[in-house]
Amino acid sequence: MKTLFILNEPAYGNERSYNGLRLALSLAKAEGQEIRVFLMGDAVTCAKTPQKTADGYYNLERMLRGLEPRGVPVGCCGTCLDARGMADDPLAEPARRSTLAELTEWTIWADKVVTF
């Protein structure tokens, strides 16, 4: 099964992106699953590095880095990065600048699209 996660909400302030990444990480551990994650709008802030959070509080940079060993690509909307004054670097691995054209390809590729 091929699943695309599209996150739209900011890294912190609510838990939508956190919950989306939790589900993506969990699904990535399951056999036979292919996952891709695309960050749009304020969700591009999830890829900002370095993130310093209080002890015991979730850290979205670490969560994104947890996708890398599972081979999950993470695209960040380039227009959204530019609008927020975020350069391509530093972005938390495996996140990278992407485009609406790539999101379109990923949407066609996916059996399921999940949005947060």
Rosetta blueprint (number, residue, H / E / L):
1 M L
2 K E
3 T E
4 L E
5 F E
6 I E
7 L E
8 N L
9 E L
10 P L
11 A L
12 Y L
13 G L
14 N L
15 E L
16 R H
17 S H
18 Y H
19 N H
20 G H
21 L H
22 R H
23 L H
24 A H
25 L H
26 S H
27 L H
28 A H
29 K H
30 A L
31 E L
32 G L
33 Q L
34 E E
35 I E
36 R E
37 V E
38 F E
39 L E
40 M L
41 G H
42 D H
43 A H
44 V H
45 T H
46 C H
47 A H
48 K E
49 T L
50 P L
51 Q L
52 K L
53 T L
54 A L
55 D L
56 G L
57 Y L
58 Y L
59 N L
60 L H
61 E H
62 R H
63 M H
64 L H
65 R H
66 G H
67 L H
68 E H
69 P H
70 R H
71 G L
72 V L
73 P L
74 V E
75 G E
76 C E
77 C E
78 G H
79 T H
80 C H
81 L H
82 D H
83 A H
84 R L
85 G L
86 M L
87 A L
88 D L
89 D L
90 P L
91 L E
92 A L
93 E L
94 P L
95 A E
96 R E
97 R E
98 S E
99 T L
100 L H
101 A H
102 E H
103 L H
104 T H
105 E H
106 W H
107 T H
108 I H
109 W H
110 A L
111 D L
112 K E
113 V E
114 V E
115 T E
116 F L
